[in-house]
């Protein structure tokens, strides 16, 4: 086998975890392929190397947190979290920051908010010099799969602090008084150590206190929670996340200085996520635009599930990993979906040629006919014919009927 020595060196470096050596050997293989005239294969390796470099650049750099922002002892892996005395269950989990984490993809508004918070937490002295304090509490809300937990983990990573995560429903006990004690023990633990406290499923307790269905014990528990949130400001940063913001007590909203809504990703964010979720398949911008066009209104988790299904379909068929194959696989996956409420997705699932007619006639799609032809395998001439035919109009009429 030609170039086997280089392939063997790549395998050895990968198996031993030597990333630097593996990168060098891949570059060596690329050079040999170029000299041998295997231009296409060399270009593929070039793109892989570029993607790895981009991933390095996306990895979040640490923010130097001011000592006036977070207090407490150093939390290590040897320290056990508190437990429910009645059941022995742990009240929280502890995650330590990882330098290899890739930065999430945010909308521009969310990105600005998170960047602003990180800047605050690194600039406590500057803020205090003008009589203000940095934000110490953050409420993240939005539909399931929108990236709330990923965002909280990203913040912990950027700050270089352990993340103590407690699911509120896990603190609830059937024993009278135990729930309030669990909450107090959780906050005592978090306040002792330098960390970020993440309260997941926050709506489990933080409901409207005047709800007639709530018993007095739960009301006392909510008050305990609010009191601990107030006290927590003296020690560090608290993040709460919820899927059901409408259930939250107004008093709870006032405890959090910043509120961030995580919705469905915008078009540009969708394209970035799709490119990431389709890795290691090398995808062109037109393919990502097609996926994004069909998956508008989907959460980040939905995008990941769809991309994973597409990759499985390609692998099982032993199909090529190019744009046309991805286009066909996406249509097949959408055709198997039980319910499609987005018109472009419905059209692609039913009639790929009608879909091409749709995007070729949509000025907002913003891609040239030749690029659509390359990405779908139909060719520029066929795309031009389908654009003129306006084949999609009949399906749109049926969909709106």
C-alpha atoms as a printed R data frame, in Angstrom:
    type eleno elety resid chain resno       x      y       z
1   ATOM     1    CA   UNK     A     1   0.000  0.000   0.000
2   ATOM     2    CA   UNK     A     2   1.409  3.366  -1.039
3   ATOM     3    CA   UNK     A     3   2.098  5.829   1.816
4   ATOM     4    CA   UNK     A     4   1.448  3.078   4.382
5   ATOM     5    CA   UNK     A     5   4.404  4.229   6.502
6   ATOM     6    CA   UNK     A     6   2.788  7.633   6.971
7   ATOM     7    CA   UNK     A     7  -0.620  6.110   7.677
8   ATOM     8    CA   UNK     A     8   1.013  3.862  10.283
9   ATOM     9    CA   UNK     A     9   2.631  6.911  11.922
10  ATOM    10    CA   UNK     A    10  -0.748  8.678  12.033
11  ATOM    11    CA   UNK     A    11  -2.357  5.628  13.636
12  ATOM    12    CA   UNK     A    12   0.422  5.340  16.221
13  ATOM    13    CA   UNK     A    13   0.149  9.006  17.170
14  ATOM    14    CA   UNK     A    14  -3.647  8.816  17.414
15  ATOM    15    CA   UNK     A    15  -3.582  5.673  19.568
16  ATOM    16    CA   UNK     A    16  -1.066  7.202  21.965
17  ATOM    17    CA   UNK     A    17  -2.994 10.479  22.172
18  ATOM    18    CA   UNK     A    18  -0.171 12.576  20.695
19  ATOM    19    CA   UNK     A    19  -2.232 15.169  18.833
20  ATOM    20    CA   UNK     A    20   0.743 17.257  17.736
21  ATOM    21    CA   UNK     A    21   2.485 14.264  16.164
22  ATOM    22    CA   UNK     A    22  -0.742 13.191  14.469
23  ATOM    23    CA   UNK     A    23  -1.153 16.663  12.943
24  ATOM    24    CA   UNK     A    24   2.416 16.593  11.619
25  ATOM    25    CA   UNK     A    25   1.935 13.169  10.047
26  ATOM    26    CA   UNK     A    26  -1.335 14.249   8.400
27  ATOM    27    CA   UNK     A    27   0.517 17.246   6.919
28  ATOM    28    CA   UNK     A    28   3.223 14.864   5.733
29  ATOM    29    CA   UNK     A    29   0.612 12.656   4.040
30  ATOM    30    CA   UNK     A    30  -0.992 15.672   2.414
31  ATOM    31    CA   UNK     A    31   2.368 16.724   0.948
32  ATOM    32    CA   UNK     A    32   2.981 13.231  -0.451
33  ATOM    33    CA   UNK     A    33  -0.482 13.096  -2.007
34  ATOM    34    CA   UNK     A    34   0.078 16.489  -3.621
35  ATOM    35    CA   UNK     A    35   3.364 15.328  -5.162
36  ATOM    36    CA   UNK     A    36   1.674 12.139  -6.384
37  ATOM    37    CA   UNK     A    37  -0.995 14.180  -8.175
38  ATOM    38    CA   UNK     A    38  -3.841 13.153  -5.847
39  ATOM    39    CA   UNK     A    39  -5.094 16.722  -5.678
40  ATOM    40    CA   UNK     A    40  -8.619 15.906  -4.502
41  ATOM    41    CA   UNK     A    41  -7.428 13.738  -1.616
42  ATOM    42    CA   UNK     A    42  -4.813 16.322  -0.610
43  ATOM    43    CA   UNK     A    43  -7.483 19.032  -0.620
44  ATOM    44    CA   UNK     A    44  -9.654 16.907   1.686
45  ATOM    45    CA   UNK     A    45  -6.805 16.610   4.201
46  ATOM    46    CA   UNK     A    46  -6.219 20.351   3.909
47  ATOM    47    CA   UNK     A    47  -9.832 21.004   4.869
48  ATOM    48    CA   UNK     A    48  -9.589 18.594   7.803
49  ATOM    49    CA   UNK     A    49  -6.497 20.378   9.081
50  ATOM    50    CA   UNK     A    50  -8.270 23.699   8.698
51  ATOM    51    CA   UNK     A    51 -11.290 22.413  10.637
52  ATOM    52    CA   UNK     A    52  -9.053 21.246  13.491
53  ATOM    53    CA   UNK     A    53  -7.398 24.658  13.627
54  ATOM    54    CA   UNK     A    54 -10.802 26.342  13.649
55  ATOM    55    CA   UNK     A    55 -11.879 24.116  16.544
56  ATOM    56    CA   UNK     A    56  -8.796 25.205  18.481
57  ATOM    57    CA   UNK     A    57  -9.677 28.832  17.861
58  ATOM    58    CA   UNK     A    58 -13.251 28.207  19.017
59  ATOM    59    CA   UNK     A    59 -12.117 26.692  22.301
60  ATOM    60    CA   UNK     A    60 -12.952 29.234  24.995
61  ATOM    61    CA   UNK     A    61 -10.089 31.062  26.665
62  ATOM    62    CA   UNK     A    62 -10.263 31.479  30.427
63  ATOM    63    CA   UNK     A    63 -11.388 34.710  32.055
64  ATOM    64    CA   UNK     A    64  -9.383 35.839  35.049
65  ATOM    65    CA   UNK     A    65 -12.053 36.149  37.734
66  ATOM    66    CA   UNK     A    66 -11.524 38.902  40.272
67  ATOM    67    CA   UNK     A    67 -11.054 37.692  43.841
68  ATOM    68    CA   UNK     A    68 -13.783 40.099  44.868
69  ATOM    69    CA   UNK     A    69 -16.252 38.199  42.711
70  ATOM    70    CA   UNK     A    70 -16.019 34.618  44.003
71  ATOM    71    CA   UNK     A    71 -14.916 33.542  47.467
72  ATOM    72    CA   UNK     A    72 -14.399 30.179  49.096
73  ATOM    73    CA   UNK     A    73 -12.119 27.192  49.336
74  ATOM    74    CA   UNK     A    74 -10.819 25.287  46.331
75  ATOM    75    CA   UNK     A    75 -13.163 22.496  45.310
76  ATOM    76    CA   UNK     A    76 -11.436 19.250  44.298
77  ATOM    77    CA   UNK     A    77 -12.565 15.865  43.014
78  ATOM    78    CA   UNK     A    78 -11.928 14.303  46.433
79  ATOM    79    CA   UNK     A    79 -14.687 16.365  48.066
80  ATOM    80    CA   UNK     A    80 -18.065 14.662  48.186
81  ATOM    81    CA   UNK     A    81 -21.285 16.617  47.568
82  ATOM    82    CA   UNK     A    82 -23.977 16.831  50.276
83  ATOM    83    CA   UNK     A    83 -26.656 14.143  50.449
84  ATOM    84    CA   UNK     A    84 -30.306 13.799  51.380
85  ATOM    85    CA   UNK     A    85 -30.161 12.392  54.904
86  ATOM    86    CA   UNK     A    86 -33.320 10.357  54.420
87  ATOM    87    CA   UNK     A    87 -32.477  8.678  51.105
88  ATOM    88    CA   UNK     A    88 -28.690  9.043  50.828
89  ATOM    89    CA   UNK     A    89 -29.064 10.547  47.344
90  ATOM    90    CA   UNK     A    90 -26.607 13.242  46.288
91  ATOM    91    CA   UNK     A    91 -28.067 16.729  46.192
92  ATOM    92    CA   UNK     A    92 -25.849 17.889  43.355
93  ATOM    93    CA   UNK     A    93 -23.172 16.914  40.859
94  ATOM    94    CA   UNK     A    94 -19.807 18.600  40.350
95  ATOM    95    CA   UNK     A    95 -18.205 19.246  36.971
96  ATOM    96    CA   UNK     A    96 -14.692 20.602  36.664
97  ATOM    97    CA   UNK     A    97 -13.702 22.890  33.762
98  ATOM    98    CA   UNK     A    98 -12.229 21.274  30.659
99  ATOM    99    CA   UNK     A    99  -9.908 23.204  28.403
100 ATOM   100    CA   UNK     A   100 -10.969 21.229  25.320
101 ATOM   101    CA   UNK     A   101 -14.586 22.430  25.348
102 ATOM   102    CA   UNK     A   102 -15.707 24.097  22.114
103 ATOM   103    CA   UNK     A   103 -17.559 27.382  22.371
104 ATOM   104    CA   UNK     A   104 -21.328 27.091  21.832
105 ATOM   105    CA   UNK     A   105 -23.009 28.845  18.910
106 ATOM   106    CA   UNK     A   106 -25.168 31.726  20.146
107 ATOM   107    CA   UNK     A   107 -27.418 34.268  18.520
108 ATOM   108    CA   UNK     A   108 -25.857 37.717  18.377
109 ATOM   109    CA   UNK     A   109 -28.007 39.012  21.266
110 ATOM   110    CA   UNK     A   110 -27.169 36.087  23.567
111 ATOM   111    CA   UNK     A   111 -23.479 36.258  22.607
112 ATOM   112    CA   UNK     A   112 -23.382 39.953  23.526
113 ATOM   113    CA   UNK     A   113 -25.026 39.234  26.880
114 ATOM   114    CA   UNK     A   114 -22.660 36.386  27.794
115 ATOM   115    CA   UNK     A   115 -19.602 38.361  26.686
116 ATOM   116    CA   UNK     A   116 -20.792 41.320  28.735
117 ATOM   117    CA   UNK     A   117 -21.203 39.178  31.839
118 ATOM   118    CA   UNK     A   118 -17.736 37.662  31.433
119 ATOM   119    CA   UNK     A   119 -16.272 41.134  31.092
120 ATOM   120    CA   UNK     A   120 -18.068 42.214  34.274
121 ATOM   121    CA   UNK     A   121 -16.749 39.258  36.230
122 ATOM   122    CA   UNK     A   122 -13.201 40.061  35.148
123 ATOM   123    CA   UNK     A   123 -13.524 43.785  35.935
124 ATOM   124    CA   UNK     A   124 -14.894 43.983  39.475
125 ATOM   125    CA   UNK     A   125 -12.533 46.761  40.590
126 ATOM   126    CA   UNK     A   126 -13.411 48.953  37.613
127 ATOM   127    CA   UNK     A   127 -17.130 48.544  38.290
128 ATOM   128    CA   UNK     A   128 -16.806 49.219  41.996
129 ATOM   129    CA   UNK     A   129 -14.843 52.400  41.272
130 ATOM   130    CA   UNK     A   130 -18.018 53.887  39.799
131 ATOM   131    CA   UNK     A   131 -20.284 52.541  42.529
132 ATOM   132    CA   UNK     A   132 -21.754 49.447  40.872
133 ATOM   133    CA   UNK     A   133 -21.362 45.717  41.420
134 ATOM   134    CA   UNK     A   134 -21.008 42.987  38.796
135 ATOM   135    CA   UNK     A   135 -23.948 40.724  38.057
136 ATOM   136    CA   UNK     A   136 -24.014 37.751  40.405
137 ATOM   137    CA   UNK     A   137 -27.170 35.951  39.295
138 ATOM   138    CA   UNK     A   138 -28.402 34.858  35.896
139 ATOM   139    CA   UNK     A   139 -31.707 33.273  34.840
140 ATOM   140    CA   UNK     A   140 -31.661 31.418  31.524
141 ATOM   141    CA   UNK     A   141 -35.023 30.402  30.102
142 ATOM   142    CA   UNK     A   142 -36.313 28.943  26.866
143 ATOM   143    CA   UNK     A   143 -37.707 25.781  25.261
144 ATOM   144    CA   UNK     A   144 -36.087 22.356  25.727
145 ATOM   145    CA   UNK     A   145 -33.005 21.758  23.595
146 ATOM   146    CA   UNK     A   146 -32.189 25.443  23.171
147 ATOM   147    CA   UNK     A   147 -28.774 25.213  24.858
148 ATOM   148    CA   UNK     A   148 -29.434 26.473  28.381
149 ATOM   149    CA   UNK     A   149 -27.347 23.837  30.166
150 ATOM   150    CA   UNK     A   150 -24.567 24.090  27.563
151 ATOM   151    CA   UNK     A   151 -24.472 27.851  28.162
152 ATOM   152    CA   UNK     A   152 -24.127 27.388  31.923
153 ATOM   153    CA   UNK     A   153 -21.305 24.885  31.425
154 ATOM   154    CA   UNK     A   154 -19.617 27.276  29.002
155 ATOM   155    CA   UNK     A   155 -19.701 30.049  31.593
156 ATOM   156    CA   UNK     A   156 -18.130 27.766  34.194
157 ATOM   157    CA   UNK     A   157 -15.457 26.800  31.658
158 ATOM   158    CA   UNK     A   158 -14.658 30.416  30.768
159 ATOM   159    CA   UNK     A   159 -14.363 31.318  34.439
160 ATOM   160    CA   UNK     A   160 -12.244 28.255  35.183
161 ATOM   161    CA   UNK     A   161 -14.541 27.359  38.077
162 ATOM   162    CA   UNK     A   162 -16.217 24.067  39.048
163 ATOM   163    CA   UNK     A   163 -19.919 23.904  38.242
164 ATOM   164    CA   UNK     A   164 -22.168 22.601  41.028
165 ATOM   165    CA   UNK     A   165 -25.410 21.449  39.420
166 ATOM   166    CA   UNK     A   166 -28.556 20.688  41.389
167 ATOM   167    CA   UNK     A   167 -31.882 19.702  39.873
168 ATOM   168    CA   UNK     A   168 -34.515 21.320  42.015
169 ATOM   169    CA   UNK     A   169 -36.904 18.393  41.762
170 ATOM   170    CA   UNK     A   170 -34.121 16.240  43.185
171 ATOM   171    CA   UNK     A   171 -34.138 18.319  46.365
172 ATOM   172    CA   UNK     A   172 -37.813 17.677  47.015
173 ATOM   173    CA   UNK     A   173 -38.500 15.052  49.671
174 ATOM   174    CA   UNK     A   174 -41.703 13.429  50.859
175 ATOM   175    CA   UNK     A   175 -40.526 13.910  54.440
176 ATOM   176    CA   UNK     A   176 -41.814 17.029  56.141
177 ATOM   177    CA   UNK     A   177 -39.095 19.640  56.501
178 ATOM   178    CA   UNK     A   178 -36.466 17.664  54.591
179 ATOM   179    CA   UNK     A   179 -36.844 19.686  51.372
180 ATOM   180    CA   UNK     A   180 -36.051 22.992  53.090
181 ATOM   181    CA   UNK     A   181 -33.089 21.342  54.824
182 ATOM   182    CA   UNK     A   182 -31.807 19.984  51.486
183 ATOM   183    CA   UNK     A   183 -31.918 23.456  49.961
184 ATOM   184    CA   UNK     A   184 -30.072 24.937  52.935
185 ATOM   185    CA   UNK     A   185 -27.412 22.193  52.797
186 ATOM   186    CA   UNK     A   186 -26.938 22.702  49.064
187 ATOM   187    CA   UNK     A   187 -26.384 26.439  49.417
188 ATOM   188    CA   UNK     A   188 -24.103 25.982  52.447
189 ATOM   189    CA   UNK     A   189 -21.957 23.631  50.340
190 ATOM   190    CA   UNK     A   190 -21.860 25.970  47.327
191 ATOM   191    CA   UNK     A   191 -21.085 29.001  49.505
192 ATOM   192    CA   UNK     A   192 -18.147 27.208  51.103
193 ATOM   193    CA   UNK     A   193 -16.300 26.680  47.805
194 ATOM   194    CA   UNK     A   194 -15.271 28.881  44.858
195 ATOM   195    CA   UNK     A   195 -17.720 27.709  42.199
196 ATOM   196    CA   UNK     A   196 -20.650 28.497  39.941
197 ATOM   197    CA   UNK     A   197 -23.958 27.180  41.293
198 ATOM   198    CA   UNK     A   198 -26.388 25.937  38.628
199 ATOM   199    CA   UNK     A   199 -30.022 25.367  39.625
200 ATOM   200    CA   UNK     A   200 -31.660 23.205  36.965
201 ATOM   201    CA   UNK     A   201 -35.418 22.703  36.463
202 ATOM   202    CA   UNK     A   202 -35.880 25.804  38.556
203 ATOM   203    CA   UNK     A   203 -39.634 25.932  38.014
204 ATOM   204    CA   UNK     A   204 -40.105 22.760  40.085
205 ATOM   205    CA   UNK     A   205 -40.328 24.867  43.250
206 ATOM   206    CA   UNK     A   206 -40.334 28.459  42.107
207 ATOM   207    CA   UNK     A   207 -44.040 28.566  41.236
208 ATOM   208    CA   UNK     A   208 -46.517 31.266  42.038
209 ATOM   209    CA   UNK     A   209 -46.834 31.263  45.799
210 ATOM   210    CA   UNK     A   210 -50.495 32.269  45.665
211 ATOM   211    CA   UNK     A   211 -51.425 29.129  43.705
212 ATOM   212    CA   UNK     A   212 -54.350 27.643  45.701
213 ATOM   213    CA   UNK     A   213 -53.127 24.135  44.937
214 ATOM   214    CA   UNK     A   214 -49.808 24.705  46.686
215 ATOM   215    CA   UNK     A   215 -49.656 23.553  50.293
216 ATOM   216    CA   UNK     A   216 -48.125 25.612  53.064
217 ATOM   217    CA   UNK     A   217 -44.997 23.450  53.227
218 ATOM   218    CA   UNK     A   218 -44.078 24.226  49.609
219 ATOM   219    CA   UNK     A   219 -44.623 27.933  50.253
220 ATOM   220    CA   UNK     A   220 -42.172 27.756  53.137
221 ATOM   221    CA   UNK     A   221 -39.739 25.898  50.907
222 ATOM   222    CA   UNK     A   222 -39.980 28.617  48.263
223 ATOM   223    CA   UNK     A   223 -39.264 31.234  50.911
224 ATOM   224    CA   UNK     A   224 -36.219 29.229  52.018
225 ATOM   225    CA   UNK     A   225 -35.026 29.151  48.427
226 ATOM   226    CA   UNK     A   226 -35.441 32.912  47.997
227 ATOM   227    CA   UNK     A   227 -33.621 33.639  51.249
228 ATOM   228    CA   UNK     A   228 -30.706 31.448  50.197
229 ATOM   229    CA   UNK     A   229 -30.555 33.132  46.790
230 ATOM   230    CA   UNK     A   230 -30.257 36.501  48.521
231 ATOM   231    CA   UNK     A   231 -27.498 35.217  50.806
232 ATOM   232    CA   UNK     A   232 -25.658 33.571  47.896
233 ATOM   233    CA   UNK     A   233 -24.768 36.991  46.443
234 ATOM   234    CA   UNK     A   234 -22.120 37.399  49.109
235 ATOM   235    CA   UNK     A   235 -20.241 34.312  47.924
236 ATOM   236    CA   UNK     A   236 -20.393 33.775  44.178
237 ATOM   237    CA   UNK     A   237 -22.269 33.352  40.928
238 ATOM   238    CA   UNK     A   238 -25.628 31.603  40.604
239 ATOM   239    CA   UNK     A   239 -27.319 30.472  37.391
240 ATOM   240    CA   UNK     A   240 -30.850 29.087  37.167
241 ATOM   241    CA   UNK     A   241 -32.385 27.517  34.080
242 ATOM   242    CA   UNK     A   242 -35.990 26.700  33.281
243 ATOM   243    CA   UNK     A   243 -38.169 25.551  30.406
244 ATOM   244    CA   UNK     A   244 -41.273 27.067  31.986
245 ATOM   245    CA   UNK     A   245 -40.602 30.703  32.737
246 ATOM   246    CA   UNK     A   246 -44.327 31.486  33.025
247 ATOM   247    CA   UNK     A   247 -44.523 29.356  36.173
248 ATOM   248    CA   UNK     A   248 -41.964 31.447  38.000
249 ATOM   249    CA   UNK     A   249 -43.003 33.590  40.932
250 ATOM   250    CA   UNK     A   250 -42.429 37.340  40.273
251 ATOM   251    CA   UNK     A   251 -40.343 37.349  43.449
252 ATOM   252    CA   UNK     A   252 -38.041 34.821  41.799
253 ATOM   253    CA   UNK     A   253 -37.520 36.994  38.716
254 ATOM   254    CA   UNK     A   254 -36.424 39.852  40.991
255 ATOM   255    CA   UNK     A   255 -33.709 37.657  42.544
256 ATOM   256    CA   UNK     A   256 -31.898 37.395  39.202
257 ATOM   257    CA   UNK     A   257 -30.177 40.475  37.872
258 ATOM   258    CA   UNK     A   258 -29.900 39.302  34.275
259 ATOM   259    CA   UNK     A   259 -32.424 37.300  32.251
260 ATOM   260    CA   UNK     A   260 -31.413 35.516  29.043
261 ATOM   261    CA   UNK     A   261 -33.915 33.986  26.653
262 ATOM   262    CA   UNK     A   262 -32.556 31.062  24.643
263 ATOM   263    CA   UNK     A   263 -34.788 30.557  21.611
264 ATOM   264    CA   UNK     A   264 -34.448 28.671  18.360
265 ATOM   265    CA   UNK     A   265 -31.180 29.545  16.564
266 ATOM   266    CA   UNK     A   266 -31.246 32.139  13.802
267 ATOM   267    CA   UNK     A   267 -30.240 31.259  10.231
268 ATOM   268    CA   UNK     A   268 -26.530 31.997  10.599
269 ATOM   269    CA   UNK     A   269 -26.357 30.158  13.911
270 ATOM   270    CA   UNK     A   270 -28.241 27.212  12.397
271 ATOM   271    CA   UNK     A   271 -25.713 26.959   9.583
272 ATOM   272    CA   UNK     A   272 -22.794 26.980  12.017
273 ATOM   273    CA   UNK     A   273 -24.434 24.315  14.179
274 ATOM   274    CA   UNK     A   274 -25.277 22.155  11.162
275 ATOM   275    CA   UNK     A   275 -21.691 22.288   9.905
276 ATOM   276    CA   UNK     A   276 -20.507 21.263  13.367
277 ATOM   277    CA   UNK     A   277 -23.069 18.469  13.792
278 ATOM   278    CA   UNK     A   278 -22.289 16.998  10.358
279 ATOM   279    CA   UNK     A   279 -18.587 16.635  11.164
280 ATOM   280    CA   UNK     A   280 -16.424 14.800  10.235
281 ATOM   281    CA   UNK     A   281 -18.235 15.048   6.893
282 ATOM   282    CA   UNK     A   282 -16.920 18.045   4.991
283 ATOM   283    CA   UNK     A   283 -19.938 20.201   4.116
284 ATOM   284    CA   UNK     A   284 -20.053 23.166   1.775
285 ATOM   285    CA   UNK     A   285 -21.915 26.404   2.579
286 ATOM   286    CA   UNK     A   286 -24.758 25.644   0.149
287 ATOM   287    CA   UNK     A   287 -25.449 22.294   1.802
288 ATOM   288    CA   UNK     A   288 -25.554 23.980   5.211
289 ATOM   289    CA   UNK     A   289 -27.895 26.620   3.781
290 ATOM   290    CA   UNK     A   290 -30.244 23.905   2.459
291 ATOM   291    CA   UNK     A   291 -30.316 22.151   5.842
292 ATOM   292    CA   UNK     A   292 -30.891 25.463   7.615
293 ATOM   293    CA   UNK     A   293 -33.660 26.434   5.192
294 ATOM   294    CA   UNK     A   294 -35.507 23.196   5.895
295 ATOM   295    CA   UNK     A   295 -34.932 23.203   9.652
296 ATOM   296    CA   UNK     A   296 -35.965 26.755  10.512
297 ATOM   297    CA   UNK     A   297 -37.701 26.943  13.876
298 ATOM   298    CA   UNK     A   298 -35.933 23.855  15.233
299 ATOM   299    CA   UNK     A   299 -33.922 23.867  18.440
300 ATOM   300    CA   UNK     A   300 -30.218 23.116  18.556
301 ATOM   301    CA   UNK     A   301 -31.024 19.649  19.909
302 ATOM   302    CA   UNK     A   302 -33.382 19.058  16.972
303 ATOM   303    CA   UNK     A   303 -30.671 20.081  14.519
304 ATOM   304    CA   UNK     A   304 -28.223 17.661  16.114
305 ATOM   305    CA   UNK     A   305 -30.722 14.782  15.969
306 ATOM   306    CA   UNK     A   306 -31.462 15.431  12.300
307 ATOM   307    CA   UNK     A   307 -27.782 15.677  11.363
308 ATOM   308    CA   UNK     A   308 -27.019 12.465  13.264
309 ATOM   309    CA   UNK     A   309 -29.856 10.697  11.424
310 ATOM   310    CA   UNK     A   310 -28.480 11.914   8.084
311 ATOM   311    CA   UNK     A   311 -25.004 10.613   8.917
312 ATOM   312    CA   UNK     A   312 -26.415  7.247   9.948
313 ATOM   313    CA   UNK     A   313 -28.302  7.014   6.652
314 ATOM   314    CA   UNK     A   314 -25.129  7.712   4.669
315 ATOM   315    CA   UNK     A   315 -23.118  5.183   6.664
316 ATOM   316    CA   UNK     A   316 -25.679  2.388   6.332
317 ATOM   317    CA   UNK     A   317 -26.003  2.940   2.587
318 ATOM   318    CA   UNK     A   318 -22.233  3.272   2.217
319 ATOM   319    CA   UNK     A   319 -23.051  6.414   0.253
320 ATOM   320    CA   UNK     A   320 -20.594  9.140  -0.682
321 ATOM   321    CA   UNK     A   321 -20.036 12.036   1.691
322 ATOM   322    CA   UNK     A   322 -20.715 14.858  -0.742
323 ATOM   323    CA   UNK     A   323 -23.435 17.483  -1.098
324 ATOM   324    CA   UNK     A   324 -25.815 15.460  -3.316
325 ATOM   325    CA   UNK     A   325 -25.689 12.482  -0.938
326 ATOM   326    CA   UNK     A   326 -26.410 14.738   2.031
327 ATOM   327    CA   UNK     A   327 -29.282 16.349   0.115
328 ATOM   328    CA   UNK     A   328 -30.830 12.958  -0.670
329 ATOM   329    CA   UNK     A   329 -30.397 11.731   2.893
330 ATOM   330    CA   UNK     A   330 -31.995 14.867   4.335
331 ATOM   331    CA   UNK     A   331 -35.031 14.381   2.093
332 ATOM   332    CA   UNK     A   332 -35.351 10.760   3.197
333 ATOM   333    CA   UNK     A   333 -35.086 11.651   6.895
334 ATOM   334    CA   UNK     A   334 -37.685 14.399   6.570
335 ATOM   335    CA   UNK     A   335 -39.993 12.051   4.643
336 ATOM   336    CA   UNK     A   336 -39.976  9.684   7.637
337 ATOM   337    CA   UNK     A   337 -40.759 12.464  10.129
338 ATOM   338    CA   UNK     A   338 -44.249 12.088  11.643
339 ATOM   339    CA   UNK     A   339 -45.117 15.783  11.405
340 ATOM   340    CA   UNK     A   340 -43.561 18.617   9.436
341 ATOM   341    CA   UNK     A   341 -44.932 22.070  10.176
342 ATOM   342    CA   UNK     A   342 -42.349 23.937   8.086
343 ATOM   343    CA   UNK     A   343 -43.291 24.265   4.412
344 ATOM   344    CA   UNK     A   344 -39.804 23.875   2.826
345 ATOM   345    CA   UNK     A   345 -39.229 20.695   4.840
346 ATOM   346    CA   UNK     A   346 -42.595 19.311   3.713
347 ATOM   347    CA   UNK     A   347 -41.822 20.087   0.081
348 ATOM   348    CA   UNK     A   348 -38.382 18.460   0.186
349 ATOM   349    CA   UNK     A   349 -39.840 15.376   1.879
350 ATOM   350    CA   UNK     A   350 -42.490 15.037  -0.844
351 ATOM   351    CA   UNK     A   351 -40.772 16.235  -4.017
352 ATOM   352    CA   UNK     A   352 -37.033 17.156  -4.164
353 ATOM   353    CA   UNK     A   353 -37.419 18.778  -7.588
354 ATOM   354    CA   UNK     A   354 -40.211 20.995  -6.298
355 ATOM   355    CA   UNK     A   355 -37.919 21.946  -3.417
356 ATOM   356    CA   UNK     A   356 -35.185 22.967  -5.855
357 ATOM   357    CA   UNK     A   357 -37.768 25.014  -7.738
358 ATOM   358    CA   UNK     A   358 -38.673 26.673  -4.433
359 ATOM   359    CA   UNK     A   359 -35.149 27.697  -3.407
360 ATOM   360    CA   UNK     A   360 -34.199 28.744  -6.938
361 ATOM   361    CA   UNK     A   361 -37.143 31.161  -6.939
362 ATOM   362    CA   UNK     A   362 -36.596 32.403  -3.383
363 ATOM   363    CA   UNK     A   363 -34.461 35.563  -3.433
364 ATOM   364    CA   UNK     A   364 -33.892 35.184   0.306
365 ATOM   365    CA   UNK     A   365 -32.155 31.832  -0.224
366 ATOM   366    CA   UNK     A   366 -29.292 33.793  -1.779
367 ATOM   367    CA   UNK     A   367 -27.425 31.017  -3.620
368 ATOM   368    CA   UNK     A   368 -26.562 30.876  -7.320
369 ATOM   369    CA   UNK     A   369 -28.118 28.214  -9.537
370 ATOM   370    CA   UNK     A   370 -24.738 26.639 -10.283
371 ATOM   371    CA   UNK     A   371 -24.046 26.222  -6.563
372 ATOM   372    CA   UNK     A   372 -27.499 24.725  -5.986
373 ATOM   373    CA   UNK     A   373 -26.837 22.318  -8.846
374 ATOM   374    CA   UNK     A   374 -23.500 21.233  -7.375
375 ATOM   375    CA   UNK     A   375 -24.886 20.814  -3.861
376 ATOM   376    CA   UNK     A   376 -27.920 18.781  -4.932
377 ATOM   377    CA   UNK     A   377 -26.464 16.859  -7.863
378 ATOM   378    CA   UNK     A   378 -29.079 18.196 -10.294
379 ATOM   379    CA   UNK     A   379 -26.701 20.457 -12.224
380 ATOM   380    CA   UNK     A   380 -27.132 24.085 -13.189
381 ATOM   381    CA   UNK     A   381 -29.172 23.367 -16.341
382 ATOM   382    CA   UNK     A   382 -31.778 21.299 -14.495
383 ATOM   383    CA   UNK     A   383 -31.981 23.876 -11.692
384 ATOM   384    CA   UNK     A   384 -32.633 26.559 -14.327
385 ATOM   385    CA   UNK     A   385 -35.423 24.471 -15.857
386 ATOM   386    CA   UNK     A   386 -37.005 23.821 -12.463
387 ATOM   387    CA   UNK     A   387 -36.859 27.502 -11.610
388 ATOM   388    CA   UNK     A   388 -38.765 28.370 -14.771
389 ATOM   389    CA   UNK     A   389 -41.295 25.594 -14.191
390 ATOM   390    CA   UNK     A   390 -42.180 26.917 -10.721
391 ATOM   391    CA   UNK     A   391 -43.014 23.346  -9.846
392 ATOM   392    CA   UNK     A   392 -43.214 24.176  -6.148
393 ATOM   393    CA   UNK     A   393 -46.322 26.329  -6.531
394 ATOM   394    CA   UNK     A   394 -48.698 23.385  -6.831
395 ATOM   395    CA   UNK     A   395 -47.360 21.842  -3.625
396 ATOM   396    CA   UNK     A   396 -47.643 25.181  -1.829
397 ATOM   397    CA   UNK     A   397 -51.271 25.448  -2.891
398 ATOM   398    CA   UNK     A   398 -51.961 21.959  -1.536
399 ATOM   399    CA   UNK     A   399 -50.143 22.757   1.725
400 ATOM   400    CA   UNK     A   400 -52.154 25.925   2.293
401 ATOM   401    CA   UNK     A   401 -55.481 24.366   1.316
